Amino acid sequence: LNIIAHDPNVDSMIVSPPLSRHLIKLSKVVASVSEECGKPIIISWSMPYGVGIKELNDARKFLGERLIPNYFLPEKAAKAIAALLTQAQIENKKTKGIQ
């Protein structure tokens, strides 16, 4: 994750973590890398078999507090990335004074 996030050819990414019992730990890694590289990282959760709902909710809350978007469907994560790109294009036009 760290190598990809720091690649100058990568502007943002969607992470679809493996099913794991370590969702909080994984969330901390994603938040840390996102903060360090300054690029948006969005999580697309699979249904985590063997993981309690409380742990999943805690991970989602942790990410939400750090403004890391996370969704259950990859389609929603892709739409979020598209919205970020659209907003960046709008901001870029404003900066350049293009209407």
Beta strands, then each sheet from edge to edge (+ up, - down):
strand 1: 13-15
strand 2: 41-44
strand 3: 70-71
sheet 1: 1+ 2+ 3+
end
